Amino acid sequence: MARKAFHYRLYPSRPQARLLDATLETCRLFYNDCLAERKAAYQERGETIGKYEQLR
């Protein structure tokens, strides 16, 4: 079975580009905070925290 992929180019306006950048920055900060929490739990208590457990 052949796989198909579609590629779409985005040409956002300047306000849209700023909003996309802000959203990406928020996601990056959230991911890094979650990763730091998981690393700290493992280093301090030897405990692994799953994604869903952490989101609760």
N, C-alpha and C positions, 0 to 999 in steps of 0.2 A: 504494500500500500504506500503510495507516494504521499509525502507530507507537503502541504502547501503553507506558505507563510505570506502574510500581507504586511507590507511596510507602509506606514503613513508618515508623512512629514508634517510637522506642526509649524505654523508661521504665526505665532502669537503676537499681538500688539504689545507695546511696551508695558502697559498696566497689567496685561495678562501674564507677561513674562515675569514681572515682579511678583505677582501672586504665585506663580508656579515655583519660583525660587524660594519664596517664603514657606510654601508648603513642603518643599523638599528639605529645607533647613529644619523645619519642625519634625519631620519624619526622621531625619538623621539624628537629631538630639534625643528623641524618644528611643530610638534603637540603641544608641550609645549608653543611655541611662539604664536601659534594661540589661544590656550586656554587662555593664559594671556591677549591677546588682547580682547577676548570676555568678560572675567571677568572685565577688566578695563572699557570697554564700558558700561557694566551693572552697575557697581558701580558708575561711574562718571556721566552718563547720563540716566541711567535706560533704556537703549536701548539694545535690543537683536539683535545679528548679526547672520544671518544664514550662513551655510557652504558655499553656492554658492556666497552669497554677499561678504563674507570675501575673498574668492579665487579670486574674481574680483579685 
